[in-house]
Amino acid sequence: MQVDNGADAAQKLTPKGQATRERILEHAATLIYRKGVHATNNELVRRAAGVSGSQLSHYFPTKESLVLAVIDWQADSVLGFHRSERFASFDTVEAFQDWADFFVLSGRPFEDGCSLGSLASEIVKTDLDVHDRLAEVFAQWREIFRVGLDRMRQLGRIDASADPARLADMFLAAYQGGTLLAQVARDIGPLQDALSAAVDHLRTFVTSGESTPHSGMVSRSEGGRDHAAGVSIAFPLRN
């Protein structure tokens, strides 16, 4: 993703400097998630990261520069995960089903929510000049889905009437909205229902020549909670 001069400068740091900068970002991201952008000040970040005021100012001279770096730090993890080989470029229905199952089975969205979504909800309340960067990150996330869906259409796996851009919006919105509702309800059910509905809608565009058996591993149990016996998933996203 495109980064600012602060991130470019970070690449020139010594290994020790890079480790210090990473530690500051990690603690700043946690504080922003727990306390919000407004309540996260230099003193809290400095104490949490175990750095001096001069060190903090050296790496992040303004709050805006720190928030921008946190956005990039979170985005590198989220977008990198979605671009990995795990979901095969999202060019099959099964890839989207595996993606949906992963988030439901992991249980992480139920516990902590979406790291980028939570960050966005805090940033939009501020007057910091970081909104464009945040919008760019979500546009890149959406584009991962759109490119895969467009490839599916070009390969004839879904009907030509399918609109990859609108479908990509649907998947991103289903995840963000489902995650928020799951947190509020303290139940993974709303997220499962939202993602299942999105995948089911995609299946309506599958061409007759494509076989798309439902490969989901998730089942609803009593009380709306989901169980996956014997499944252990390491969730890589930051929060």
URJO-V609477 format. One record per residue. N is the residue number from 0. RES is the residue in one letter. OMEGA is omega in whole degrees, -180 to 180 (none if undefined). Layout:
BEGIN
n: {N N}
res: {RES RES}
omega: {OMEGA OMEGA}
END
This chain:
BEGIN
n: {0 1 2 3 4 5 6 7 8 9 10 11 12 13 14 15 16 17 18 19 20 21 22 23 24 25 26 27 28 29 30 31 32 33 34 35 36 37 38 39 40 41 42 43 44 45 46 47 48 49 50 51 52 53 54 55 56 57 58 59 60 61 62 63 64 65 66 67 68 69 70 71 72 73 74 75 76 77 78 79 80 81 82 83 84 85 86 87 88 89 90 91 92 93 94 95 96 97 98 99 100 101 102 103 104 105 106 107 108 109 110 111 112 113 114 115 116 117 118 119 120 121 122 123 124 125 126 127 128 129 130 131 132 133 134 135 136 137 138 139 140 141 142 143 144 145 146 147 148 149 150 151 152 153 154 155 156 157 158 159 160 161 162 163 164 165 166 167 168 169 170 171 172 173 174 175 176 177 178 179 180 181 182 183 184 185 186 187 188 189 190 191 192 193 194 195 196 197 198 199 200 201 202 203 204 205 206 207 208 209 210 211 212 213 214 215 216 217 218 219 220 221 222 223 224 225 226 227 228 229 230 231 232 233 234 235 236 237 238}
res: {M Q V D N G A D A A Q K L T P K G Q A T R E R I L E H A A T L I Y R K G V H A T N N E L V R R A A G V S G S Q L S H Y F P T K E S L V L A V I D W Q A D S V L G F H R S E R F A S F D T V E A F Q D W A D F F V L S G R P F E D G C S L G S L A S E I V K T D L D V H D R L A E V F A Q W R E I F R V G L D R M R Q L G R I D A S A D P A R L A D M F L A A Y Q G G T L L A Q V A R D I G P L Q D A L S A A V D H L R T F V T S G E S T P H S G M V S R S E G G R D H A A G V S I A F P L R N}
omega: {-178 -178 -178 -178 178 179 177 179 -179 -180 -179 -179 173 177 179 179 178 179 179 179 179 180 177 -179 -179 -179 178 179 179 180 179 180 -174 -173 -177 -177 -176 -176 -180 -179 -177 -178 179 180 -178 -180 -178 -177 180 179 178 178 180 177 180 180 179 -178 -177 -175 179 177 179 180 178 -180 177 180 177 177 -180 -179 178 -177 179 -180 -176 -178 178 179 -179 178 -179 -178 -174 -175 171 176 177 179 172 176 -179 178 178 177 178 178 179 -180 -179 -176 178 -178 -177 -179 -175 -180 179 -177 -170 -178 178 -177 180 179 178 178 -179 -178 177 -174 -177 179 -174 175 177 -177 -177 -175 -180 179 180 178 180 180 -180 177 178 177 178 -178 176 178 -175 -180 179 180 177 177 177 -180 180 -180 179 180 173 -175 180 180 -180 179 -176 -179 -180 178 178 176 -179 -178 180 179 179 180 -178 -180 179 178 179 -180 178 177 -179 -178 -173 -178 -177 -175 -179 178 179 -179 -179 -179 178 179 180 179 179 178 177 -179 -180 180 -178 180 -174 -178 -178 176 -177 177 179 -176 -178 -178 -170 175 178 179 -177 178 177 -180 -177 -180 177 -176 175 -178 177 -176 175 -176 -171 -172 -178 172 none}
END
